[in-house]
């Protein structure tokens, strides 16, 4: 390989690496359309008391709660996102929770949203300093047809500046202000219940920053591999 071509390839490779690590995996969409077992795909299972796994191409959180209101589910690190949505079915005794945290600014701010079984009576905890602010009622709405997952509800949290919309099945049920939650760096989807409760919850189609516009979630290393293959063919 001539020196000029070598320098071009080296420069392009460094650019590719910079792009991959600067933008990470957002936007992100996961429909869990893969084999039963561990979620994989960058998810962290934070489920100390029950199983959280792929079952029939969706996430199933199931088992018996051993500790009162212990959260069990899956989480992932994100990079300053503005929206997260997912489809869920929680008719089997478990509360559904969505929590987002600011782990970067130092405020320890978070937003925690939950509904009892049925997914139609939402409440939120809006913390500006990591402390417990208590629950505030947000409400709910009549179920509508969900084209992505018939029979399931869809919960979204959308951030615009310091305003947060809680959206159920496409309709905003409340809007909250939290000027301290400046960057969302973690998403946690989970259940809880009283100790001794046995049940399950189904989760599917997790959509972060409108990732559903992409056919699948692509890992950064796959992006790099594709780009490198193109470079090799070109030079």
Secondary structure, 3 states (H helix, E strand, C coil): CCHHHHHHHHHHHHHHHHHHHHHCCCCEEECCCCCCECCCCCCEEECCCCEEEECCCCEEEEEECCCCCCCEEEEEEEEEECEEEEEEEEEEECEEEEEEECCCCCCCCEEEEEECCCCCCEEEEEECCCCCCCCEEEECCCCCCCCCCCCCEEEEEEEECCEEEEEECCEEEEEEECCCCCCEEEEEEEEECCCCCEEEEEEEEEEECCHHHCCCCCCHHHHHHHHHHHHHHHC
